[in-house]
Amino acid sequence: MDRTIFSLEIFGDRMKPSDFMSSGTNEKQIEYLKKQLKKAMDTELTDKQRDILTEFYFEGKSVTEISNELGVNKSTVSRHLKRSKEKLKTVLSYGFIPIWTVND
């Protein structure tokens, strides 16, 4: 199964150019972006959507593994993933660079 590419290139327009394009490492930028993504996930997703999205993208579990753990059909897990991405895409697109590159 092809996973959607996860990009942290969001919120660039909300950062000062000196923070965003600093010479050296981009640890500060990445940390800021991670915080904003977590905030969006915490406020915009249901508990189940957040849990499934976290297991799939951050823990690397497959749809089958998640569905077996939760005791639900694989299509249910896929639907939660799709709706989670749609919610985040909508929320994060207001004034931000889109976080998802959709391969649909």
Contacts in CASP RR format, 6 or more apart in sequence:
PFRMAT RR
TARGET T0000
AUTHOR 0000-0000-0000
METHOD contacts of the structure
MODEL  1
MDRTIFSLEIFGDRMKPSDFMSSGTNEKQIEYLKKQLKKAMDTELTDKQR
DILTEFYFEGKSVTEISNELGVNKSTVSRHLKRSKEKLKTVLSYGFIPIW
TVND
1 62 0 8 1.000
1 63 0 8 1.000
2 103 0 8 1.000
3 56 0 8 1.000
3 57 0 8 1.000
4 85 0 8 1.000
4 100 0 8 1.000
4 101 0 8 1.000
4 102 0 8 1.000
4 103 0 8 1.000
5 100 0 8 1.000
5 101 0 8 1.000
5 103 0 8 1.000
6 57 0 8 1.000
6 99 0 8 1.000
6 100 0 8 1.000
7 99 0 8 1.000
7 100 0 8 1.000
7 101 0 8 1.000
8 30 0 8 1.000
8 33 0 8 1.000
8 34 0 8 1.000
8 37 0 8 1.000
8 99 0 8 1.000
9 33 0 8 1.000
9 97 0 8 1.000
9 99 0 8 1.000
10 33 0 8 1.000
10 36 0 8 1.000
10 37 0 8 1.000
10 92 0 8 1.000
10 96 0 8 1.000
10 97 0 8 1.000
10 98 0 8 1.000
10 99 0 8 1.000
11 32 0 8 1.000
11 33 0 8 1.000
11 36 0 8 1.000
11 92 0 8 1.000
11 96 0 8 1.000
11 97 0 8 1.000
12 20 0 8 1.000
12 29 0 8 1.000
12 96 0 8 1.000
12 97 0 8 1.000
13 95 0 8 1.000
13 96 0 8 1.000
13 97 0 8 1.000
14 96 0 8 1.000
15 29 0 8 1.000
15 32 0 8 1.000
19 28 0 8 1.000
19 29 0 8 1.000
19 32 0 8 1.000
20 29 0 8 1.000
22 28 0 8 1.000
22 29 0 8 1.000
37 88 0 8 1.000
37 92 0 8 1.000
37 99 0 8 1.000
40 88 0 8 1.000
40 91 0 8 1.000
40 92 0 8 1.000
41 50 0 8 1.000
41 53 0 8 1.000
41 54 0 8 1.000
41 88 0 8 1.000
42 50 0 8 1.000
44 87 0 8 1.000
44 88 0 8 1.000
44 91 0 8 1.000
45 53 0 8 1.000
45 84 0 8 1.000
45 87 0 8 1.000
45 88 0 8 1.000
48 80 0 8 1.000
49 80 0 8 1.000
49 83 0 8 1.000
49 84 0 8 1.000
49 87 0 8 1.000
50 84 0 8 1.000
52 66 0 8 1.000
52 70 0 8 1.000
52 77 0 8 1.000
52 80 0 8 1.000
52 81 0 8 1.000
52 84 0 8 1.000
53 80 0 8 1.000
53 81 0 8 1.000
53 84 0 8 1.000
53 85 0 8 1.000
55 61 0 8 1.000
55 65 0 8 1.000
55 66 0 8 1.000
55 69 0 8 1.000
56 62 0 8 1.000
56 63 0 8 1.000
56 66 0 8 1.000
56 77 0 8 1.000
56 81 0 8 1.000
61 69 0 8 1.000
63 74 0 8 1.000
63 77 0 8 1.000
63 78 0 8 1.000
63 81 0 8 1.000
64 74 0 8 1.000
66 77 0 8 1.000
67 73 0 8 1.000
67 74 0 8 1.000
67 76 0 8 1.000
67 77 0 8 1.000
70 76 0 8 1.000
70 77 0 8 1.000
85 100 0 8 1.000
85 102 0 8 1.000
88 99 0 8 1.000
88 100 0 8 1.000
89 98 0 8 1.000
89 99 0 8 1.000
89 100 0 8 1.000
89 102 0 8 1.000
92 98 0 8 1.000
92 99 0 8 1.000
END
